[in-house]
Amino acid sequence: MTSNGNGSESGPVLDKNGVEAVLPHRDPFLLIDEVRELDPGKRAVAVKYVREDEPFFRGHFPGRPVMPGVLITESLAQTGACALLSLEQYRGRVPLFAGIDRMRFRRPVVPGDLLVLEVTVDRLRRRIGKGTAIAKVGNEVAAEGTLTFAIANTDEVAGF
């Protein structure tokens, strides 16, 4: 799997089915719709089509829907997980948060937005790593920060 530029000429690198083949997440908690660029183990760019019928908008906030920052952060984490779990040695594993640093939210994300998510893996040693994450709507930064993650075997995670 490799980058195809911006994804507009030949379509996504991973469509929704491709994302589900890589990630263990499922609706309603699968928070990316496609991966447009992928450099396994190094970088991924994904998109989330923020729809008006998203379940979280019913309560956050009625009449003034705003995507929760924690779900933007999770969307970024799932984008980074696509980059990592695309490496042969990590296929079938489970990505876990180990930390979130300097996460800042710069603009609200609302229904109708196209959220572009980019994660660059800065460091990966064995099964622990850090990545730089940025979410944009158009040219505006919606959120940015650093994610720390662990890659677990399924038998290390309760319930798998």
C-alpha positions in Angstrom: 0.0 0.0 0.0 1.4 3.3 -1.0 0.4 7.0 -1.3 -1.6 8.1 -4.3 -1.1 11.8 -3.8 -4.2 13.5 -2.6 -6.5 10.6 -3.4 -8.6 12.6 -6.0 -7.1 11.1 -9.2 -7.4 7.4 -8.5 -9.6 7.2 -5.4 -8.7 6.3 -1.9 -5.9 4.0 -1.0 -8.3 2.3 1.5 -12.1 2.7 1.2 -14.4 1.9 4.1 -14.0 -1.9 3.6 -10.3 -1.5 3.3 -10.2 0.5 6.6 -12.2 -2.3 8.3 -9.7 -4.9 7.0 -6.9 -3.0 8.8 -8.6 -1.7 12.0 -10.5 -3.6 14.6 -13.0 -0.6 15.1 -16.5 -0.9 13.8 -19.5 1.5 13.5 -20.5 3.5 15.4 -16.9 3.9 16.6 -15.1 3.6 13.3 -14.4 7.3 12.8 -12.6 7.5 9.5 -14.3 6.9 6.1 -11.3 6.4 3.9 -7.5 6.6 3.7 -6.2 8.8 0.9 -2.5 8.5 1.5 -0.6 5.7 3.2 3.1 5.1 3.8 3.0 2.0 6.0 4.7 2.6 9.4 5.3 6.3 8.6 2.3 8.3 7.7 -1.4 8.3 6.8 -3.9 10.8 5.6 -7.6 9.9 6.1 -10.9 11.6 5.9 -14.1 11.7 8.0 -17.2 12.9 6.3 -18.9 14.6 9.2 -22.6 13.8 8.6 -25.6 15.5 10.3 -26.9 12.1 11.4 -23.8 11.2 13.5 -25.1 9.7 16.8 -23.0 12.0 19.0 -24.7 15.1 17.6 -28.0 14.2 19.2 -26.5 15.2 22.6 -23.5 17.4 21.7 -25.2 19.8 21.4 -29.0 19.8 20.5 -29.6 22.7 18.1 -25.8 23.5 17.9 -24.0 20.3 16.8 -20.3 20.2 17.4 -18.1 17.1 17.0 -16.5 16.3 20.4 -12.8 17.0 20.6 -12.2 13.5 22.1 -13.8 12.0 18.9 -11.6 14.2 16.7 -8.6 12.9 18.7 -9.9 9.3 18.2 -10.3 9.9 14.5 -6.6 11.0 14.4 -5.6 7.9 16.4 -7.4 5.6 14.0 -5.6 7.3 11.1 -2.3 6.6 12.8 -3.3 3.1 13.5 -3.9 2.5 9.8 -0.3 3.6 9.1 1.0 1.2 11.8 -1.3 -1.8 11.3 -0.5 -1.7 7.6 3.0 -3.0 8.5 3.1 -6.8 8.2 4.5 -7.3 11.7 1.5 -5.5 13.2 -1.4 -6.9 11.2 -4.2 -8.1 13.4 -2.9 -6.3 16.4 -4.9 -3.8 18.6 -3.8 -0.1 18.8 -4.1 1.5 22.3 -3.7 5.0 23.5 -0.8 5.5 25.8 -0.9 9.3 25.9 -2.2 12.5 24.4 0.1 15.5 24.6 -0.3 19.2 23.7 -3.7 18.5 22.0 -5.2 21.8 21.0 -8.6 22.4 19.4 -8.6 25.4 17.0 -12.0 25.4 15.4 -15.3 23.6 15.8 -16.1 20.7 13.5 -19.7 20.7 12.5 -22.1 18.7 10.3 -21.1 19.0 6.6 -17.4 19.4 7.3 -14.8 17.2 5.6 -12.3 16.5 8.3 -8.9 15.7 6.8 -6.7 13.7 9.3 -2.9 13.4 9.0 -0.7 11.4 11.3 3.1 11.1 11.0 4.8 8.4 13.0 7.8 10.2 14.6 9.1 7.3 16.7 8.4 3.6 16.9 10.4 1.2 19.2 9.1 -2.3 19.4 5.4 -1.7 20.2 5.4 1.9 21.6 5.5 5.0 19.5 4.7 8.7 19.1 3.1 10.5 16.3 2.3 14.1 15.2 -1.4 14.5 14.5 -3.2 17.3 12.7 -6.9 17.6 11.7 -8.0 20.2 9.2 -11.2 21.5 7.7 -10.2 23.1 4.4 -7.1 25.1 5.2 -8.0 25.6 8.8 -6.5 23.5 11.6 -9.2 22.0 13.7 -7.0 20.1 16.1 -3.3 19.2 16.5 -1.1 17.4 19.1 1.0 14.4 19.8 -0.3 10.9 20.3 1.5 8.1 22.1 0.4 4.6 21.4 1.0 1.0 22.2 0.4 -1.9 19.8 -1.0 -4.9 21.7 -1.6 -8.5 20.8 -5.3 -9.4 20.9 -4.7 -11.8 23.8 -3.3 -8.9 25.9 -6.5 -7.0 25.6 -9.5 -8.1 27.8 -12.5 -9.3 25.8 -10.7 -10.2 22.6 
